[in-house]
Amino acid sequence: MASSSTHFFLLSLVFLMISFIQLSLHQQLCHKDEYLALMQFKDSFVIERQASTCPKVGLWKSQGVDCCSWEGIWCDQNTSHVIGLDLSGSCLSGSINSNSSLFRLGHLQYLNLACNDFNFSKIPSAMGNLSRLTYLNLSGSFFSGQIPHEFSKLSNLAKLDLSFNVDYSHQGLLELKRLDLNSLAQNLTKLEWLDLTFVGINSPIPKALANMSSLTYLYFGQCGLLGKFPTDIFQLPKLQVLDLDNNWELSGSFPEFHSYSQLRVLDVRNTTFFGELPISIGMVSSLEYLDVSSCNLSGWVPPSIGNLTKLHVLSLPNNSFRGENAPFFSNLTHLTQINLRLNQFTFSEVPSSLASLTHLMKIDLSYNHISGHFPSWITNLTDLRQLNLGSNMLQGSLPSSISRLKNLETLFVYFNNLSGIVEFDTFLELKSLKSLELGFNNFSLVIKTPTNRTIPKFKVLGLASCNLREFPDFLHNQSELNVLSLVSNNIHGQIPSWILNLSASLWVLDLSYNNFTSFEESSLVFPSTSLWYLDLSFNFLQGSLPIPPLSILFYLVSGNIFSGEIPPQFCNMTSLQVLDLSHNNLSGTMLQCFGNLSSMLVLNLEGNNLHGPIPKTWETGNKLKAIKMGQNNLHGRLPRSLGNCKMLEFLDFGKNKIKDTFPSWLGALPELRILILRSNRFYGTISIRVPETNFLFPKLRIIDLSNNGFVGTLPIDFFARWNAMANLDGENATYLQAYKHYIMVNLLVVPFQFPYSMIITNKGEKMEYAKILEVFRAVDLSCNKFDGEIPEVVGNLKGLQLLNLSNNILVGPIPTTLGYLANLEALDLSQNNLTGRIPTQLTRLNFLEVLNMSYNHLTGPIPKGQQFDTFENSSFDGNSRLCGMPLSRKCDYYNSENLPPPSSISKGNEDFGLLAESDWKLVLLGYGCGLLIGAVIGNIVFTRKREWFMKKFRNQVYKGKEGA
């Protein structure tokens, strides 16, 4: 009986176990409708690669009919409904519409479709019907268009990631307009993670965002945010990551931080945040990453930064921070990167407080005012990968112990005062070295590398101004080189043909400011390469122009002796942005295609022997910002099609043979800042014609019409409308430039820019000033046949620093309103028929350095005080009725009865074109047509390095060439 009972009990137990297993198996099987929906969703896409590469959906069939066991899917344990779908990186290609079977998965709580290719399709509005979603990730999947308003229904979302939906040029594809950010903040109140990087928001941040108390991660990088960032968002209690990078029009300032802050990442780089870093930043003890690069921040870096002991990255570049020492760095023992580039630090040495930070991998202190010697302790930082101390004031030698930094990949010490002899073999011990920039110091680089020595494969190699006399032989085998600079050495002879062997990898080749005479190959055509920057300027290269590859963006060969015609192959270079062929011996006519190259920004052909008419093919929609054609033999009229160059900022046709009336139609160009038409055959009056009343030159800052044949009164209408010359923006110390570009090479930013320059004559010497400050304003109408009086409205041009009206037939008094030109540094009214007294109001001009009123009919005492006490006799010569210092005639003797009659002055206006060249008095004085401009530009326009080049090479390059 007992055995029967036991047998029954065992059978019952087996039955129960079988039933439980069957029930469990039944519950693990996914629902058939969800199975079908998933299969239909999968079949609506093309799988771009094999299943082995993208194993999720590609293996579903082989994993059975239970979709709950499939890769990337999970189900509710109780109901077997599909609640999670992770198809990120599944090589899906296609689109999703609102009828997709995806939206039959009504129980979904987790959806990740990141890193697929949805073919620039729109996000379906039906996505808003998945109301149970707590996690939605559509990042990096080529979605485009408006984010659906229906997203506001997803009130359970804790994470929303729509980031990095960009096209192949890295432009954002998604926009947040129909569903604005305010609606998102008010409805998705449970959000903890919001990533909208590269989503076009293009509006201010709503204050409602500060009410989302659960927010922990907030990413708004490159969203086009506007206005001022609400400071309350910094105070969100759970916020750990705040990323606002690359919102150029987003301003704001930092609040006072509190110790309860949980911030770990704070990134506001490339915004217009202003003010100072608050001392309270040191209370955010959780901070690990701080990046405020390229903002408008200033002031002292607070020592409280030293309290941020968890900090790994400290990035402060391109601001106006200052400081004389930084001992607090020594507390940042976890620091791996420090970047203080482009600030105003005046450390007396590279801060020794960095010496104990043994985890440092990157140090960038470039573009500051750091003096002292190259630090010996730096060789103890054995984890160091990147070291940039460029553009400071370091002196002494570069120690050979640098070879101990075995992990070093980048070493930049350019633009310092390092001296002595540097053995190139020192760097051969650095087996990981990829980028080496030694240029523009005072040392001599000695390269004696044995042929059997292993040399690192460089990506960037800068050996500018290293006193080299020949091409380094080791370059033969540098097959991975991207950037090569041998600027300003003493390398003579031919450019070797093997340089073409480097062209497969080379992006940038700069051989400018050497003594090269030719190429080893007589007719050089670069093969099809990736080269986009070629600078051969200021050598002695002869023969035909070398033909660059079609990839070229920058082609600079100024200041050589190239001859012949411009090759027609340039018409095929559709990517060309900057073409500088200036100051050679090129002949023939201009290529008609130059007006058709849609990418062209700068066209500089000045200082050649080009002849013929100016092409008329300047097409609508071109991007030209600068056209420099001066010092050629071009003739005919200015083509009206130049009016199609709507982005034009700089136009120079000076010293040609152009015969035309004043091109008032150029006044319709909205961006034109500099207009130079001097030394041509322009004629007629300068006035605003009735149909052209809107041609007002709204941004014109510099105009030079000297040495032409203009007649009539001075252009009163234009003086009254040149608003850019009336503005006083002295705080703006930026430079006028057409191009600024950055490339990333081996984790290092390499800048390239093309500032506007002017080649002018200063007291008989031709000079180049390679940068022009935006604040500079100048009017030169000298050596024409203008008559009548100087209009009082000239006094409205308060921004003027130079005014030259000399060598005309002007009459009447000097207007007292010239005393309002508070910024004026040079004034030339000489060689006219002006009468009356010199206004005492001119003594207000505290910046006036150059004054010439000679050879007029001025009378009475010369005003005293301020700058007038510094001028010499020559400023007032030829005015026999003037008296007082600095003249020897005393006013108490030469009263109005005793003063001699006005002398007869031969003005030469009947032959204006010969005046400046033949009048020996003007030559002695250094004044005359177009010459005064050099006196002022030389003071306010400068460049730190290229000015040094010009001093060294000017006489060689321009020897035998005509003056401006």
Secondary structure, DSSP 8 states (H G I E B T S, - for coil): -HHHHHHHHHHHHHHHHHHHHHHHHHHHS--HHHHHHHHHHHHTSEE-S-TTTSHHHHTTGGG-S-GGGSTTEEE-TTT--EEEEE-TTS-EES---TT-GGGG-TT--EEE--S-B-TT-B--GGGGG-TT-SEEE-TTS--BEE--GGGGG-TT-SEEE----B-TTS-B-EE-SSS-HHHHHHH-TT-SEEE-TT-B--SB--GGGGG-TT--EEE-TTS--BEE--GGGGG-TT--EEE-TT-TTEEE------TT----EEE-TTSEEEE---GGGGG-TT--EEE-TTSEEEEE--GGGGG-TT--EEE--SSEEEES--GGGGG-TT--EEE--SSEE--SSS-GGGTT-TT--EEE--SS---SB--GGGGG-TT--EEE--SS--EE---GGGGG-TT--EEE--SSEEEEEEEGGGGGG-TT--EEE--SSEEEEE----TTS-----SEEE-TTS---S--GGGGG-TT--EEE--S---EEEE-GGGGGGTTT-SEEE--SSEEEEESSSS-B--S----EEE--SS--EES--B--TT-SEEE--SSEEEEE--GGGGG-TT--EEE--SSEEES---GGGGT-TT--EEE--SS--EEE--S---TT----EEE--SSEEEE---GGGGG-TT--EEE--SSEE--B--GGGGG-TT--EEE--SS--EE-----GGGTT---TT--EEE--SSEEEEE--HHHHHH-HHHH---TT---B-EEEEEEEEETTEEEEEEEE--EEEEETTEEEEE---BTT--EEE--SSEEEEE--GGGGG-TT-SEEE--SSEEEE---GGGGG-TT--EEE--SSEEEE---GGGGG-TT--EEE--SSEEEEE---SGGGGG--GGGTTT-TEEESTTSS--TTTS-TTTS---------GGGHHHHHHH-HHHHHHT-STTTTHHHHHHHH---TTHHHHHHHHHHHHSTT----
